[in-house]
Amino acid sequence: GRMWAYSVGFTVLPHVGGFLGWFLNRKEIPAWYEKLKKPSWCPSRRLFPVAWTMLYTGMGYASYLVWSDLGGCSSKAIVPMGLYGAQLLLNWAWPPLFFGAHNLNM
């Protein structure tokens, strides 16, 4: 019973920051992003939510598998889960920096 809740929690977690990033910058995306010069192979912006949903779901579930395999909140899990957490925070920081600050150099 309890492991089911953990697996769902870990799988949903990455989506929280992703949703907040989208929500806070949703007006900037069509207004600013569409005007940028992009290469011809750049996918439609409609594909981004689909791609990120799949990526975040896979990342979240993989983090659950690592956490579970290493015995939960054990000393062995600190490094891989810490690296994952740092990567997730950088991922979540990207939309506000790119879309919110209009900073292409970030």
Stockholm file with secondary structure:
# STOCKHOLM 1.0

chainA/1-106         GRMWAYSVGFTVLPHVGGFLGWFLNRKEIPAWYEKLKKPSWCPSRRLFPVAWTMLYTGMGYASYLVWSDLGGCSSKAIVPMGLYGAQLLLNWAWPPLFFGAHNLNM
#=GR chainA/1-106 SS CHHHHHHHHHHHHHHHHHHHHHHHHTTHHHHHGGGSCCCTTCCCTTHHHHHHHHHHHHHHHHHHHHHHHTTSSSGGGHHHHHHHHHHHHHHHHHHIIIIISCCTTC
#=GC SS_cons         CHHHHHHHHHHHHHHHHHHHHHHHHTTHHHHHGGGSCCCTTCCCTTHHHHHHHHHHHHHHHHHHHHHHHTTSSSGGGHHHHHHHHHHHHHHHHHHIIIIISCCTTC
//
